[in-house]
Amino acid sequence: MVIDAKELYQKIEEYMNQEVIIEGWIRNHRRQKEFGFIDFSDGTCFDHIQIVYDNQLENFEMIQKYHVGSAIRVKGKVVKSPKENQTFELQAIEVILLGDCPEDYPIQPKKHSREFLREQAYLRPRTNLFQAVFRVRSIAAYAIHKYFQDRGYVYFHAPILTASDCEGAGEMFHVTCFDLEKVPMCEGVVDYNKDMFQTEASLTVSGQLEAETFALAYKKTYTFGPTFRAENSNTKVHANEFWMIEPEIAFCDLEGDMEIMEEMLKYVVDYVLKNCPSEMKFLDQFVEKGLIEKLEKLVKSTFTRITHKETIDILKKADIKWEFEPEYGEDIAKEHEKYITEYFNGPVFITNWPKDIKAFYMKLNEDNETVAAVDLEVPGAGEIMGGSQREENLEKLVSRMDELGMDQKELDWYINLRKFGGCVHSGFGMGFERLLIYLTGVENIRDVIPYPRTPGNCEF
Amino acid sequence: MVIDAKELYQKIEEYMNQEVIIEGWIRNHRRQKEFGFIDFSDGTCFDHIQIVYDNQLENFEMIQKYHVGSAIRVKGKVVKSPKENQTFELQAIEVILLGDCPEDYPIQPKKHSREFLREQAYLRPRTNLFQAVFRVRSIAAYAIHKYFQDRGYVYFHAPILTASDCEGAGEMFHVTCFDLEKVPMCEGVVDYNKDMFQTEASLTVSGQLEAETFALAYKKTYTFGPTFRAENSNTKVHANEFWMIEPEIAFCDLEGDMEIMEEMLKYVVDYVLKNCPSEMKFLDQFVEKGLIEKLEKLVKSTFTRITHKETIDILKKADIKWEFEPEYGEDIAKEHEKYITEYFNGPVFITNWPKDIKAFYMKLNEDNETVAAVDLEVPGAGEIMGGSQREENLEKLVSRMDELGMDQKELDWYINLRKFGGCVHSGFGMGFERLLIYLTGVENIRDVIPYPRTPGNCEF
């Protein structure tokens, strides 16, 4: 029976001195005259297995020719390793080639630049770095599901195709069945009646508004799915396609919202630390020194809660020459985020933002100037989540939409949620890749998405 | 402290004769002269709570006016219910209106047609039927994640935007940033150089090919994400947007693939039965009589494995006047699927299909006529999953692509997987909504998707 490397590591005491069969790939191969060492990985765990073979094997000379990258089957005996930092190794009884790999294989056991590996995106999960990053991605995704499911949240699949463009006007991708060479026109405008949905359709930028309909039926709901921005930004943190988590909770105010944000983030970070120990150790060692300490500190910390006004007060008093002068009524810059988390030496919730820089659906505070919104600033990452209490008051919501010149007809269903048994409710959004950048220490969003889509890049 | 209805049900012995506070919605309201009954739900569990209030309450007359659909907060004492089929009820100490609901609220406590409810899609999770269906959707999604994660599979987010159209030519949605009124042209063709990705882009129809790149790095991987078909089909089982699960496993042949398909399906069905008992009881009673028995039988059954040829043999021998005559070398029809699952009185894996009706990437069998593909036919649902061993032989894959006139350059990375340490590998795909139709007994795909997208329909 073939077993996974993961199982071998997990039950090593059981398997010690036993014969096992494993199947996987050669990551490195050191040949010596009378024996050889194969650095083996089957991808089921981060740690590799060292295979030792010697010239007692019938096909010794053939084995010596096996190239890096080849798929092999190995029958061997699990033995204690003479090396200190290695629990065991495999003494080969039989090594069979399952799939060859030519010598021009791009992933050789040496340091490759991340830029080079982006061009080889389909092969990069075979490197240590990306093997770690994409397993962390998988485990973190599961931790998010587990957190919400264990607490009775209903997982809501928000629609990807949407006819509404209320949130991201101008930054949405159009979706059509038309042959773009001959778009049907009618009286000078595109004849969307002839398209699949008989209306203009786009890719969603957020599932929040629809998620609110589920919160008002299930009390607790969350989305976890892809969202899209047609932004032509070539930065390290922007992608055109990314995954978002958007929880929404009825009978929950801003305070309750922050409690959930804090608890969830700590849960996910802790889960990844516990379930990806080898991956995190590697990332700590080779990507961001102090990564594990940073994350462990977050899990133990208490998150500060201050208002936007208090934040500006602190920033104005700071003895610092700002690039952007902090101002009441305005957004805060990266340098301010950094200062404020350092000032409190931990994560900071900034609440009650000026209404004019926040979205229409956020609850207006009694001062008529600020909204019950919150951004979570985290040391070393800046803003990692944002949320708000939603405006549950029908008149106030409609009047805000009027002020902003928004079409009420298109969102009548959303407005109706305030009419049909509306209640205080809140939610937040977390960009999954932003979390992954924080968790892995990898700086570029292109390196935490298997096949990133950015301006000019839609490969694989 | 406000508690969830779910918690009350789970720890009823602890809460009996205690005071609790709950927040939720009035689903029904029966008024009598000196007291009243409120049918209450907060959406955290399927079962409602009966609230009894009487004229000892200060605001008795006001409470009597509360409409169906309103949000309320209730403080009350948990007491044994005099009704036989009800464990407990709540004797109200205080009932407060949180959010009113007018009398023209569309979701009144009476029978609504599913067609009507589709038009009110944003309110339908508040009905018993959809409350049940969308919780089953959430729990089944989680069961799928749990199955794969517990077994060490890496969750792979396949790209949604793709420049490749090899699988679903002609049935893909175009994605563009162009203003459709003035698509830029260059020498008579669309100038995609000016679009976001500098190439023609579409919505994915499958993440399988990309998932194979992860299987050859992690051994075991699965996708779970939205996929799209630009088909203009108005049937009960087609939607333009739906979610797919696509596992992919290295060092696994068709037999191993079938073992995983069988084990996974049984796991998910069993998980839903165990974790949604009230929902399933309701669906059994009001949607599909015998639903639970059908599902329990599946979990206990052994899946038959026969070839496509053997299937045609059986069909040809059957004493039945077919609408479509079964033929070797051809696909089988709905009526054949039905017959074959009845013939074996259980689920049937049909293997080794004629290559010409299957996809290019499926492994050619030694007969040069059939491929190592499999469809799983399930009693009462027909085909619920399909999979195959993938062609791992470079020459055979390329030659098949040539036969079909496919562009090799576009898929060079996919072909290279056979060159760089390729190995036997297999996978399968399951349409999530098809599974949900089977699990819930609801017949129309529009009723298992929160906001379905079908031709002419892109609302909410």
Interface residues (C-beta under 8 A of the other chain):
Chain A: V2 D4 K6 E23 G24 W25 I26 D42 G43 T44 C45 G69 S70 A71 L98 G99 D100 C101 P102 Y105 I107 Y122 L123 P125 R126 Q131 F134 R135 R137 S138 I139 A141 Y142 H145 Q149 G152 Y153 V154 Y155 F156 H157 A158 P159 I160 L161 T162 A163 S164 F173 H174 V175 T176 C177 F178 L180 E181 V183 M185 V189 V190 M196 F197 Q198 T199 A201 L203 E210 T213 F214 L216 A217 Y218 K219 K220 G225 P226 F228 A230 N232 N240 E241 W243 A250 F251 E392 W413 Y414 N416 L417 R418 K419 F420 G421 G422 C423 V424 I449 P450 Y451 R453 P455 G456 N457 C458 E459 F460
Chain B: V2 D4 K6 E23 G24 W25 I26 D42 G43 T44 C45 G69 S70 A71 L98 G99 D100 C101 P102 Y105 I107 Y122 L123 P125 R126 Q131 F134 R135 R137 S138 I139 A141 Y142 H145 Q149 G152 Y153 V154 Y155 F156 H157 A158 P159 I160 L161 T162 A163 S164 F173 H174 V175 T176 C177 F178 L180 E181 V183 M185 V189 V190 M196 F197 Q198 T199 A201 L203 E210 T213 F214 L216 A217 Y218 K219 K220 G225 P226 F228 A230 N232 N240 E241 W243 A250 F251 E392 W413 Y414 N416 L417 R418 K419 F420 G421 G422 C423 V424 I449 P450 Y451 R453 P455 G456 N457 C458 E459 F460
